[in-house]
Amino acid sequence: MHRLDNGRNIRDAMQTAGLSIERLSEKTKEVDPAGYGISPSAIGHMVATGPSGRDTCSRRSADLVALALEKPVLELFAIHSPT
């Protein structure tokens, strides 16, 4: 999956929900059926705007972040298909 708008939509949803990176990580564990969630470091890469920002992530990570933020996944990420 490819984050939309350099992660802005994720950052905006986090701010609206009043969530820090650490709390969003905890919430991904709560919504993950396996209970693993996503690490604060991985979420940091999703929302970073500088050199540490990563444009892509796994479908699983995108789904968990969207569930934790109570947003449709396609509001935060675009499907990234290899060319």
C-alpha positions in Angstrom: 0.0 0.0 0.0 1.1 3.6 -0.7 0.4 6.3 1.9 -1.6 9.2 0.5 -0.3 12.8 0.5 3.0 11.9 2.1 1.2 10.6 5.2 -0.8 13.7 5.8 -4.1 11.8 5.9 -2.8 9.5 8.6 -1.4 12.4 10.6 -4.7 14.3 10.3 -6.7 11.3 11.5 -4.3 10.8 14.4 -4.7 14.4 15.4 -8.5 14.3 15.2 -8.5 11.1 17.3 -6.1 12.6 19.8 -3.6 9.8 19.3 0.2 9.9 19.5 2.3 7.4 17.6 2.7 5.3 20.7 -1.1 5.2 21.4 -1.9 4.4 17.7 0.6 1.5 18.0 -1.3 0.3 21.1 -4.6 0.6 19.3 -3.3 -1.5 16.4 -2.6 -4.3 18.8 -6.2 -4.0 20.1 -7.7 -4.4 16.7 -5.2 -7.1 15.4 -6.8 -10.5 15.8 -3.3 -11.9 16.3 -2.6 -9.2 19.0 0.7 -8.1 17.4 -0.2 -4.7 16.0 2.3 -2.3 14.5 5.4 -1.0 16.3 5.7 2.7 17.1 8.8 2.8 14.8 6.8 1.5 11.8 4.0 4.0 12.4 6.6 6.7 12.7 7.9 5.8 9.2 4.3 6.0 7.9 3.7 9.6 9.2 7.3 11.0 8.8 7.8 13.7 6.2 11.6 13.7 6.2 14.1 11.1 5.1 12.8 8.6 7.6 9.3 8.6 5.9 8.4 5.5 3.9 5.9 5.7 1.1 4.8 2.1 1.1 3.8 -0.5 3.7 2.2 -3.9 3.8 -1.6 -4.3 3.3 -1.8 -5.7 6.8 -0.2 -2.6 8.3 -2.5 -0.3 6.3 -5.5 -2.3 7.3 -4.6 -2.2 11.0 -3.9 1.5 11.0 -7.2 2.2 9.3 -9.1 0.0 11.7 -7.4 1.6 14.7 -8.2 5.1 13.3 -11.7 4.0 12.4 -11.2 5.2 8.8 -11.6 3.4 5.4 -8.2 2.1 4.3 -8.5 3.9 1.0 -8.9 7.2 2.8 -5.4 6.8 4.1 -3.6 4.6 1.6 -3.7 3.8 -2.1 -3.3 0.4 -3.5 0.2 0.2 -4.9 0.7 -2.3 -7.7 4.1 -3.1 -9.1 4.6 -2.1 -12.7 
